[in-house]
Amino acid sequence: MNLEDYFKKGITVLDFWASWCKPCRNTHPRMIKLFEKYQTDNFNFIGISVDKNTADWERAITKDSLTRWPNILSYKNDRGIDLTDKYNVNSYPTKILIDKNGIVIGYYVGDDFTEFEKKLKEVFGY
């Protein structure tokens, strides 16, 4: 399944991170809680790692319990496009919120969840 297929299902969060990024790893428990809170058929999470070392990436997914949603590598996506370039991601963690039409409705850099959570509440109404 490519990213556009996820977008058509509803609201999608692209979570850009890396195994070596401590702020990224520190946000994972909170991401899991948000995923569980808003988990519906029309809400998708996709973890996008910028790791070059696949083994480190896989260990981080397991250790941080990120198996609830798909995880991909930025430079190995289904169309050969580097997703960090496509979405202009230069810092980690970065979360991008996309609507069902593929339109970016939120762009959040860093480990402060205040605005990200505010937007999720607005989108889902709770």
VOPATI-18262 format. One record per atom (N, C-alpha, C, O): residue in three letters; atom name; x, y negated, z. Coordinates in Angstrom, 2 decimals. Atoms other than C-alpha are relative to their C-alpha. Last residue first. Example, Ala and Ser with C-alpha at 12.3 -4.5 7.8 and 13.67 -1.06 7.14 Angstrom:
<rs>
(ser, N, (-0.82, 1.19, -0.06))
(ser, CA, (13.67, 1.06, 7.14))
(ser, C, (-0.77, -1.09, 0.73))
(ser, O, (-0.26, -2.20, 0.90))
(ala, N, (0.89, 1.19, 0.00))
(ala, CA, (12.30, 4.50, 7.80))
(ala, C, (0.90, -1.20, 0.00))
(ala, O, (1.94, -1.18, 0.66))
</rs>
This chain:
<rs>
(tyr, N, (-0.13, -0.37, -1.42))
(tyr, CA, (-12.78, -15.42, 21.45))
(tyr, C, (1.44, 0.08, 0.41))
(tyr, O, (1.74, 0.38, 1.57))
(gly, N, (1.09, 0.51, -0.81))
(gly, CA, (-14.05, -16.76, 18.11))
(gly, C, (0.01, 0.44, 1.45))
(gly, O, (-0.99, 0.31, 2.14))
(phe, N, (0.86, -1.09, -0.43))
(phe, CA, (-11.85, -14.56, 15.94))
(phe, C, (-1.15, -0.44, 0.91))
(phe, O, (-2.06, 0.34, 1.19))
(val, N, (0.37, -0.87, 1.12))
(val, CA, (-10.18, -17.30, 13.91))
(val, C, (-1.01, 1.06, 0.43))
(val, O, (-1.96, 1.35, -0.30))
(glu, N, (0.82, 0.76, 0.94))
(glu, CA, (-10.15, -19.88, 16.71))
(glu, C, (-0.53, 0.91, -1.12))
(glu, O, (-1.71, 0.86, -1.46))
(lys, N, (1.27, 0.23, -0.67))
(lys, CA, (-8.88, -17.40, 19.29))
(lys, C, (-0.98, -0.75, -0.91))
(lys, O, (-2.17, -0.44, -0.96))
(leu, N, (0.70, -1.27, -0.02))
(leu, CA, (-6.18, -16.29, 16.85))
(leu, C, (-1.37, -0.14, 0.66))
(leu, O, (-2.36, 0.41, 0.18))
(lys, N, (0.52, -0.23, 1.35))
(lys, CA, (-5.22, -19.94, 16.25))
(lys, C, (-0.76, 1.33, -0.07))
(lys, O, (-1.81, 1.40, -0.72))
(lys, N, (1.07, 0.97, 0.20))
(lys, CA, (-4.84, -20.62, 19.98))
(lys, C, (-0.67, 0.22, -1.36))
(lys, O, (-1.89, 0.18, -1.48))
(glu, N, (1.18, -0.53, -0.69))
(glu, CA, (-2.80, -17.45, 20.37))
(glu, C, (-1.21, -0.91, -0.18))
(glu, O, (-2.34, -0.44, -0.32))
(phe, N, (0.37, -1.24, 0.68))
(phe, CA, (-0.33, -18.65, 17.72))
(phe, C, (-1.27, 0.58, 0.63))
(phe, O, (-2.21, 0.94, -0.08))
(glu, N, (0.74, 0.37, 1.21))
(glu, CA, (-0.27, -22.17, 19.17))
(glu, C, (-0.49, 1.23, -0.77))
(glu, O, (-1.57, 1.21, -1.36))
(thr, N, (1.11, 0.89, -0.29))
(thr, CA, (0.70, -20.96, 22.66))
(thr, C, (-0.85, -0.30, -1.24))
(thr, O, (-2.05, -0.05, -1.24))
(phe, N, (1.22, -0.53, 0.61))
(phe, CA, (2.82, -17.94, 21.70))
(phe, C, (-1.18, -0.97, 0.10))
(phe, O, (-2.27, -0.63, -0.36))
(asp, N, (1.12, 0.64, -0.68))
(asp, CA, (6.23, -19.51, 22.35))
(asp, C, (-1.28, 0.40, -0.74))
(asp, O, (-1.43, 0.12, -1.93))
(asp, N, (0.65, -0.95, -0.89))
(asp, CA, (8.86, -17.01, 21.11))
(asp, C, (-1.12, -0.62, 0.85))
(asp, O, (-1.63, 0.03, 1.76))
(gly, N, (-0.43, -0.05, -1.39))
(gly, CA, (10.07, -18.88, 18.09))
(gly, C, (-0.85, 0.93, 0.84))
(gly, O, (-1.73, 1.63, 0.34))
(val, N, (-1.41, -0.35, -0.17))
(val, CA, (8.58, -19.93, 14.77))
(val, C, (0.33, -0.02, 1.49))
(val, O, (-0.06, -0.94, 2.21))
(tyr, N, (-0.46, 0.19, -1.38))
(tyr, CA, (4.85, -19.90, 14.05))
(tyr, C, (1.42, 0.51, 0.17))
(tyr, O, (1.69, 1.70, -0.04))
(tyr, N, (-1.43, -0.31, 0.11))
(tyr, CA, (3.26, -20.37, 10.63))
(tyr, C, (0.61, -0.35, 1.34))
(tyr, O, (0.63, -1.52, 1.73))
(gly, N, (-0.79, 0.31, -1.18))
(gly, CA, (-0.54, -20.38, 10.40))
(gly, C, (1.42, 0.50, -0.16))
(gly, O, (1.66, 1.57, -0.71))
(ile, N, (0.79, 0.89, -0.85))
(ile, CA, (-3.25, -20.27, 7.74))
(ile, C, (0.72, -0.33, 1.31))
(ile, O, (0.19, -1.06, 2.14))
(val, N, (-0.63, 0.18, -1.31))
(val, CA, (-1.16, -18.81, 4.92))
(val, C, (-0.82, -1.00, 0.80))
(val, O, (-1.02, -2.14, 0.37))
(ile, N, (-0.41, 1.38, -0.31))
(ile, CA, (-3.55, -17.96, 2.08))
(ile, C, (0.60, -0.04, 1.40))
(ile, O, (0.01, 0.48, 2.35))
(gly, N, (-1.44, 0.10, 0.16))
(gly, CA, (-3.70, -14.33, 0.87))
(gly, C, (0.55, -1.38, 0.28))
(gly, O, (1.70, -1.67, -0.05))
(asn, N, (-0.28, 0.45, 1.37))
(asn, CA, (-7.45, -14.48, 0.30))
(asn, C, (1.50, -0.13, -0.26))
(asn, O, (1.91, -0.56, -1.34))
(lys, N, (0.32, -1.08, 0.93))
(lys, CA, (-8.14, -12.36, 3.40))
(lys, C, (0.22, -0.38, -1.46))
(lys, O, (0.21, 0.49, -2.33))
(asp, N, (1.41, -0.37, 0.09))
(asp, CA, (-6.33, -14.89, 5.58))
(asp, C, (-0.24, 1.03, -1.09))
(asp, O, (0.70, 1.45, -1.77))
(ile, N, (0.49, 0.09, 1.37))
(ile, CA, (-2.63, -14.96, 6.45))
(ile, C, (-1.46, 0.44, -0.04))
(ile, O, (-1.83, 1.44, 0.59))
(leu, N, (1.39, -0.44, 0.00))
(leu, CA, (-0.97, -15.65, 9.81))
(leu, C, (-0.58, -0.27, -1.39))
(leu, O, (-0.50, -1.38, -1.90))
(ile, N, (0.78, 0.69, 1.02))
(ile, CA, (2.81, -15.88, 9.72))
(ile, C, (-1.39, 0.63, -0.01))
(ile, O, (-1.53, 1.85, -0.11))
(lys, N, (1.28, -0.65, 0.25))
(lys, CA, (4.87, -15.02, 12.77))
(lys, C, (-0.77, -0.85, -1.00))
(lys, O, (-0.91, -2.06, -0.85))
(thr, N, (0.95, 0.83, 0.72))
(thr, CA, (8.54, -15.91, 12.98))
(thr, C, (-1.24, 0.83, -0.25))
(thr, O, (-1.16, 1.98, -0.69))
(pro, N, (1.13, -0.58, 0.71))
(pro, CA, (10.96, -14.43, 15.49))
(pro, C, (-0.82, -1.06, -0.73))
(pro, O, (-0.86, -2.22, -0.32))
(tyr, N, (0.70, -1.17, -0.53))
(tyr, CA, (13.45, -15.26, 14.20))
(tyr, C, (-0.21, -0.16, 1.50))
(tyr, O, (0.67, -0.66, 2.20))
(ser, N, (-0.22, -0.19, -1.43))
(ser, CA, (14.53, -18.19, 12.10))
(ser, C, (-0.85, 1.16, 0.48))
(ser, O, (-1.88, 1.50, -0.11))
(asn, N, (-1.41, 0.26, -0.28))
(asn, CA, (14.91, -18.79, 8.34))
(asn, C, (0.38, 0.23, 1.46))
(asn, O, (1.56, 0.23, 1.80))
(val, N, (-0.31, -0.29, -1.40))
(val, CA, (11.62, -17.53, 6.94))
(val, C, (1.50, -0.12, 0.20))
(val, O, (2.30, 0.55, -0.45))
(asn, N, (-0.86, 1.07, -0.51))
(asn, CA, (10.62, -19.17, 3.65))
(asn, C, (0.28, 0.15, 1.50))
(asn, O, (0.13, -0.80, 2.27))
(tyr, N, (0.75, 0.74, -1.02))
(tyr, CA, (7.74, -16.75, 2.99))
(tyr, C, (0.83, -1.07, 0.70))
(tyr, O, (0.41, -1.64, 1.71))
(lys, N, (1.37, 0.25, 0.46))
(lys, CA, (9.07, -15.38, -0.33))
(lys, C, (-0.78, -0.88, 0.98))
(lys, O, (-1.53, -1.76, 0.57))
(asp, N, (-0.04, 1.05, 1.03))
(asp, CA, (12.67, -15.72, 0.80))
(asp, C, (-1.41, -0.40, -0.42))
(asp, O, (-1.74, -1.58, -0.50))
(thr, N, (-0.42, 1.21, -0.70))
(thr, CA, (12.12, -13.78, 4.03))
(thr, C, (0.10, -1.17, -0.98))
(thr, O, (-0.20, -2.31, -0.62))
(leu, N, (1.14, 0.69, -0.59))
(leu, CA, (10.08, -11.30, 1.99))
(leu, C, (0.39, -1.24, 0.80))
(leu, O, (-0.41, -2.16, 0.94))
(asp, N, (-0.36, 0.22, -1.39))
(asp, CA, (13.00, -10.29, -0.21))
(asp, C, (-1.09, -0.87, 0.63))
(asp, O, (-1.29, -2.02, 0.22))
(ile, N, (-0.11, 1.42, -0.36))
(ile, CA, (11.30, -9.13, -3.38))
(ile, C, (0.39, -0.09, 1.47))
(ile, O, (-0.16, 0.62, 2.31))
(gly, N, (-1.38, 0.44, 0.13))
(gly, CA, (11.91, -5.62, -4.75))
(gly, C, (0.23, -1.47, 0.32))
(gly, O, (1.26, -2.03, -0.05))
(arg, N, (-0.23, 0.64, 1.30))
(arg, CA, (8.24, -4.98, -5.36))
(arg, C, (1.41, -0.54, -0.18))
(arg, O, (1.69, -1.25, -1.15))
(asp, N, (0.50, -0.79, 1.12))
(asp, CA, (7.40, -2.47, -2.60))
(asp, C, (0.26, -0.61, -1.38))
(asp, O, (0.14, 0.09, -2.38))
(asn, N, (1.45, -0.06, 0.14))
(asn, CA, (9.56, -4.09, 0.04))
(asn, C, (-0.38, 0.67, -1.31))
(asn, O, (0.48, 1.04, -2.11))
(lys, N, (0.39, -1.24, 0.66))
(lys, CA, (13.14, -3.16, 0.75))
(lys, C, (-1.51, 0.08, -0.15))
(lys, O, (-2.10, 1.13, 0.12))
(tyr, N, (-0.68, -0.12, 1.29))
(tyr, CA, (14.78, -6.49, 1.62))
(tyr, C, (-0.35, 1.28, -0.75))
(tyr, O, (0.20, 1.52, -1.83))
(ser, N, (0.22, 1.15, 0.89))
(ser, CA, (12.33, -7.40, 4.34))
(ser, C, (0.59, 0.22, -1.38))
(ser, O, (-0.03, -0.14, -2.38))
(leu, N, (-1.20, 0.82, 0.07))
(leu, CA, (12.34, -3.97, 5.94))
(leu, C, (-0.21, -1.09, -1.04))
(leu, O, (-0.74, -0.83, -2.11))
(ile, N, (-0.77, -0.09, 1.23))
(ile, CA, (8.96, -2.53, 6.78))
(ile, C, (1.26, -0.85, 0.13))
(ile, O, (1.38, -1.68, 1.03))
(asn, N, (-1.25, 0.75, -0.09))
(asn, CA, (6.92, -1.78, 9.86))
(asn, C, (0.78, 0.24, -1.28))
(asn, O, (0.94, 1.38, -1.73))
(pro, N, (-1.08, -0.27, 0.96))
(pro, CA, (3.30, -0.66, 9.71))
(pro, C, (1.20, -0.91, 0.26))
(pro, O, (1.05, -2.07, 0.64))
(trp, N, (0.20, 0.67, 1.28))
(trp, CA, (1.24, -0.98, 12.91))
(trp, C, (1.16, 0.31, -0.93))
(trp, O, (2.21, 0.77, -0.48))
(arg, N, (1.44, 0.23, 0.18))
(arg, CA, (0.75, 0.93, 16.15))
(arg, C, (-0.31, -0.64, -1.35))
(arg, O, (-1.45, -0.59, -1.82))
(thr, N, (0.54, -0.99, 0.94))
(thr, CA, (4.30, 2.34, 16.00))
(thr, C, (-1.49, -0.19, -0.26))
(thr, O, (-2.08, 0.59, -1.02))
(leu, N, (0.60, 0.75, 1.10))
(leu, CA, (5.88, -0.72, 17.58))
(leu, C, (-0.61, 0.92, -1.06))
(leu, O, (-0.67, 0.57, -2.24))
(ser, N, (1.35, -0.53, 0.25))
(ser, CA, (6.56, 1.02, 20.87))
(ser, C, (-0.75, -0.75, -1.08))
(ser, O, (-1.92, -1.11, -0.91))
(asp, N, (0.95, 1.07, -0.29))
(asp, CA, (9.59, -1.18, 21.72))
(asp, C, (-1.45, 0.42, -0.24))
(asp, O, (-2.36, -0.40, -0.10))
(lys, N, (-0.21, 0.51, -1.36))
(lys, CA, (11.98, 1.79, 21.99))
(lys, C, (-1.06, -1.03, 0.39))
(lys, O, (-1.54, -1.05, 1.53))
(thr, N, (0.35, -1.04, -0.97))
(thr, CA, (10.59, 3.48, 18.87))
(thr, C, (0.08, -0.54, 1.43))
(thr, O, (-0.85, -0.37, 2.21))
(ile, N, (1.43, -0.28, 0.16))
(ile, CA, (10.62, 0.39, 16.68))
(ile, C, (-0.45, 1.01, 1.05))
(ile, O, (-1.49, 0.83, 1.69))
(ala, N, (0.74, 1.11, -0.61))
(ala, CA, (14.02, -0.61, 18.07))
(ala, C, (-1.51, 0.22, -0.10))
(ala, O, (-2.24, -0.07, 0.84))
(arg, N, (-0.10, -0.13, -1.46))
(arg, CA, (15.49, 2.81, 17.27))
(arg, C, (-0.81, -1.09, 0.70))
(arg, O, (-1.48, -0.82, 1.70))
(glu, N, (0.85, -1.12, -0.40))
(glu, CA, (14.19, 2.59, 13.68))
(glu, C, (0.02, 0.23, 1.52))
(glu, O, (-1.01, 0.53, 2.12))
(trp, N, (1.39, 0.40, 0.20))
(trp, CA, (15.73, -0.85, 13.20))
(trp, C, (-0.94, 1.09, 0.49))
(trp, O, (-1.89, 0.82, 1.22))
(asp, N, (0.29, 0.95, -1.08))
(asp, CA, (19.09, 0.22, 14.63))
(asp, C, (-1.47, -0.43, -0.04))
(asp, O, (-2.12, -0.53, 1.00))
(ala, N, (0.04, -0.76, -1.25))
(ala, CA, (19.10, 3.27, 12.31))
(ala, C, (-0.32, -0.92, 1.18))
(ala, O, (-1.12, -0.54, 2.05))
(thr, N, (1.27, -0.70, -0.13))
(thr, CA, (18.19, 1.15, 9.28))
(thr, C, (-0.12, 0.76, 1.32))
(thr, O, (-1.20, 0.81, 1.91))
(asn, N, (-0.30, -1.33, -0.51))
(asn, CA, (21.15, -1.19, 9.70))
(asn, C, (-1.33, 0.71, 0.31))
(asn, O, (-1.99, 0.41, 1.30))
(lys, N, (-0.72, -0.68, 1.09))
(lys, CA, (20.47, -4.20, 7.48))
(lys, C, (0.33, 1.43, 0.40))
(lys, O, (0.52, 2.30, -0.45))
(asp, N, (-1.14, -0.87, -0.29))
(asp, CA, (17.85, -5.56, 9.85))
(asp, C, (0.61, 0.55, -1.28))
(asp, O, (-0.10, 0.85, -2.25))
(val, N, (-1.10, 0.44, 0.85))
(val, CA, (15.60, -8.34, 8.57))
(val, C, (1.26, 0.82, 0.27))
(val, O, (2.34, 0.46, -0.18))
(ser, N, (-1.32, 0.16, -0.60))
(ser, CA, (12.54, -6.65, 9.98))
(ser, C, (1.03, -0.45, -1.04))
(ser, O, (0.97, -0.08, -2.21))
(ile, N, (-0.97, 0.12, 1.09))
(ile, CA, (8.98, -7.14, 8.85))
(ile, C, (1.36, -0.32, 0.60))
(ile, O, (1.59, -1.42, 1.10))
(gly, N, (-1.31, 0.39, -0.47))
(gly, CA, (6.33, -5.92, 11.27))
(gly, C, (0.96, 0.00, -1.18))
(gly, O, (1.04, 0.96, -1.94))
(ile, N, (-1.07, -0.64, 0.76))
(ile, CA, (2.86, -5.85, 9.74))
(ile, C, (1.32, -0.55, 0.53))
(ile, O, (1.57, -1.76, 0.47))
(phe, N, (-1.35, 0.42, -0.37))
(phe, CA, (-0.19, -6.51, 11.88))
(phe, C, (0.94, 0.71, -0.94))
(phe, O, (0.74, 1.88, -1.27))
(asn, N, (-1.18, -0.79, 0.33))
(asn, CA, (-3.68, -6.26, 10.42))
(asn, C, (1.26, -0.64, 0.55))
(asn, O, (1.43, -1.86, 0.48))
(phe, N, (-1.17, 0.66, -0.58))
(phe, CA, (-7.09, -7.47, 11.56))
(phe, C, (1.20, 0.92, -0.16))
(phe, O, (1.18, 2.06, 0.30))
(asn, N, (-0.43, 1.11, 0.85))
(asn, CA, (-10.23, -6.64, 9.54))
(asn, C, (1.15, -0.81, 0.61))
(asn, O, (1.29, -2.00, 0.32))
(asp, N, (-0.28, -0.45, 1.36))
(asp, CA, (-10.89, -3.17, 10.90))
(asp, C, (0.51, -1.13, -0.90))
(asp, O, (1.13, -0.87, -1.92))
(thr, N, (1.24, -0.29, 0.71))
(thr, CA, (-10.58, -4.49, 14.42))
(thr, C, (0.40, 0.49, -1.39))
(thr, O, (1.57, 0.50, -1.75))
(gln, N, (0.00, -1.14, 0.91))
(gln, CA, (-7.78, -4.86, 16.95))
(gln, C, (-1.41, 0.28, -0.54))
(gln, O, (-2.31, 0.66, 0.20))
(tyr, N, (0.71, 0.37, 1.22))
(tyr, CA, (-8.01, -8.33, 18.43))
(tyr, C, (-0.14, 1.14, -0.99))
(tyr, O, (-0.58, 0.94, -2.12))
(lys, N, (1.13, 0.91, -0.27))
(lys, CA, (-7.11, -7.49, 22.02))
(lys, C, (-0.84, -0.24, -1.24))
(lys, O, (-2.07, -0.21, -1.18))
(glu, N, (1.06, -0.75, -0.67))
(glu, CA, (-4.96, -4.45, 21.18))
(glu, C, (-1.23, -0.86, 0.25))
(glu, O, (-2.36, -0.38, 0.15))
(phe, N, (0.49, -0.99, 0.95))
(phe, CA, (-2.88, -6.38, 18.65))
(phe, C, (-1.18, 0.77, 0.61))
(phe, O, (-2.20, 0.97, -0.04))
(leu, N, (0.85, 0.72, 0.95))
(leu, CA, (-2.58, -9.26, 21.09))
(leu, C, (-0.60, 0.94, -1.03))
(leu, O, (-1.77, 0.81, -1.39))
(lys, N, (1.22, 0.41, -0.70))
(lys, CA, (-1.33, -6.90, 23.81))
(lys, C, (-0.95, -0.76, -0.93))
(lys, O, (-2.16, -0.54, -0.89))
(ile, N, (0.81, -1.20, -0.18))
(ile, CA, (1.16, -5.28, 21.40))
(ile, C, (-1.32, -0.35, 0.69))
(ile, O, (-2.38, 0.15, 0.30))
(met, N, (0.60, -0.31, 1.30))
(met, CA, (2.43, -8.70, 20.36))
(met, C, (-0.90, 1.23, 0.12))
(met, O, (-1.98, 1.26, -0.47))
(arg, N, (1.11, 0.94, 0.18))
(arg, CA, (2.97, -9.58, 24.03))
(arg, C, (-0.71, 0.23, -1.33))
(arg, O, (-1.93, 0.11, -1.42))
(pro, N, (1.10, -0.38, -0.91))
(pro, CA, (5.06, -6.46, 24.58))
(pro, C, (-1.22, -0.91, -0.17))
(pro, O, (-2.36, -0.45, -0.11))
(his, N, (0.73, -1.20, 0.41))
(his, CA, (7.02, -7.28, 21.38))
(his, C, (-1.09, 0.45, 0.97))
(his, O, (-2.17, 0.81, 0.52))
(thr, N, (1.40, 0.30, 0.35))
(thr, CA, (7.91, -10.86, 22.27))
(thr, C, (-0.81, 1.26, -0.29))
(thr, O, (-2.04, 1.19, -0.35))
(asn, N, (0.73, 0.40, -1.20))
(asn, CA, (11.12, -9.93, 24.16))
(asn, C, (-1.48, -0.29, -0.29))
(asn, O, (-2.31, -0.21, 0.61))
(arg, N, (0.27, -1.22, -0.77))
(arg, CA, (12.37, -8.03, 21.11))
(arg, C, (-0.80, -0.34, 1.26))
(arg, O, (-1.65, 0.44, 1.69))
(cys, N, (0.95, -0.84, 0.75))
(cys, CA, (12.09, -11.12, 18.97))
(cys, C, (-0.43, 1.18, 0.84))
(cys, O, (-1.62, 1.45, 1.00))
(pro, N, (1.33, 0.63, -0.11))
(pro, CA, (13.74, -13.36, 21.60))
(pro, C, (-1.07, 0.81, -0.75))
(pro, O, (-2.21, 0.90, -0.30))
(lys, N, (0.58, -0.15, -1.35))
(lys, CA, (16.58, -10.79, 21.83))
(lys, C, (-1.35, -0.70, 0.14))
(lys, O, (-2.27, -0.11, 0.70))
(cys, N, (0.57, 1.29, -0.43))
(cys, CA, (17.22, -10.64, 18.06))
(cys, C, (-0.70, 0.16, 1.35))
(cys, O, (-1.81, 0.70, 1.41))
(trp, N, (-1.05, 0.73, -0.70))
(trp, CA, (19.52, -7.66, 17.30))
(trp, C, (-0.49, -1.33, 0.59))
(trp, O, (0.27, -2.01, 1.27))
(ser, N, (-0.38, -0.77, -1.18))
(ser, CA, (16.62, -5.36, 16.34))
(ser, C, (1.02, -0.74, 0.86))
(ser, O, (1.04, -0.54, 2.08))
(ala, N, (-1.19, -0.84, 0.21))
(ala, CA, (15.27, -7.98, 13.97))
(ala, C, (0.35, 0.70, 1.30))
(ala, O, (0.06, 0.20, 2.39))
(trp, N, (-0.82, -0.24, -1.18))
(trp, CA, (12.01, -9.93, 13.58))
(trp, C, (1.24, 0.80, -0.40))
(trp, O, (1.44, 1.12, -1.57))
(phe, N, (-1.39, -0.11, 0.42))
(phe, CA, (9.46, -11.27, 11.11))
(phe, C, (0.89, 0.07, 1.23))
(phe, O, (0.82, -0.79, 2.11))
(asp, N, (-0.89, 0.26, -1.13))
(asp, CA, (5.88, -10.58, 12.24))
(asp, C, (1.43, 0.27, -0.45))
(asp, O, (1.85, 1.42, -0.55))
(leu, N, (-1.33, -0.46, 0.40))
(leu, CA, (3.45, -10.89, 9.34))
(leu, C, (0.94, -0.41, 1.11))
(leu, O, (1.13, -1.60, 1.37))
(val, N, (-1.16, 0.62, -0.63))
(val, CA, (-0.01, -11.19, 10.89))
(val, C, (1.25, 0.66, -0.59))
(val, O, (1.40, 1.88, -0.53))
(thr, N, (-1.24, -0.76, -0.11))
(thr, CA, (-2.96, -10.35, 8.66))
(thr, C, (1.07, -0.84, 0.68))
(thr, O, (1.23, -2.03, 0.39))
(ile, N, (-1.09, 0.81, -0.53))
(ile, CA, (-6.59, -11.50, 8.81))
(ile, C, (1.23, 0.89, 0.19))
(ile, O, (1.14, 2.00, 0.73))
(gly, N, (0.35, 1.02, -0.99))
(gly, CA, (-8.95, -9.51, 6.61))
(gly, C, (1.21, -0.82, 0.40))
(gly, O, (2.07, -1.11, -0.42))
(lys, N, (0.75, -0.59, -1.11))
(lys, CA, (-8.85, -6.32, 4.54))
(lys, C, (-0.44, -1.04, 1.02))
(lys, O, (-1.40, -0.82, 1.76))
(lys, N, (1.40, -0.15, 0.40))
(lys, CA, (-7.84, -8.19, 1.37))
(lys, C, (-0.87, 0.57, 1.11))
(lys, O, (-2.09, 0.36, 1.12))
(phe, N, (0.65, 1.31, -0.07))
(phe, CA, (-4.60, -9.26, 3.04))
(phe, C, (-1.48, 0.12, -0.30))
(phe, O, (-2.30, -0.54, 0.35))
(tyr, N, (0.29, 0.31, -1.41))
(tyr, CA, (-3.62, -5.63, 3.64))
(tyr, C, (-0.76, -1.31, 0.11))
(tyr, O, (-1.71, -1.42, 0.88))
(asp, N, (1.07, -0.91, -0.41))
(asp, CA, (-3.94, -4.83, -0.07))
(asp, C, (-0.38, -0.22, 1.46))
(asp, O, (-1.55, -0.14, 1.82))
(glu, N, (1.26, 0.56, 0.46))
(glu, CA, (-1.89, -7.94, -0.88))
(glu, C, (-1.18, 0.89, 0.36))
(glu, O, (-2.28, 0.38, 0.61))
(leu, N, (0.50, 1.00, -0.95))
(leu, CA, (0.92, -6.59, 1.27))
(leu, C, (-1.35, -0.56, -0.41))
(leu, O, (-2.21, -0.78, 0.44))
(asn, N, (-0.80, 1.22, -0.02))
(asn, CA, (1.38, -3.44, -0.82))
(asn, C, (-0.66, -1.05, 0.90))
(asn, O, (-1.78, -0.86, 1.37))
(met, N, (0.85, 1.18, 0.00))
(met, CA, (0.00, 0.00, 0.00))
(met, C, (0.89, -1.24, 0.00))
(met, O, (1.86, -1.30, 0.76))
</rs>
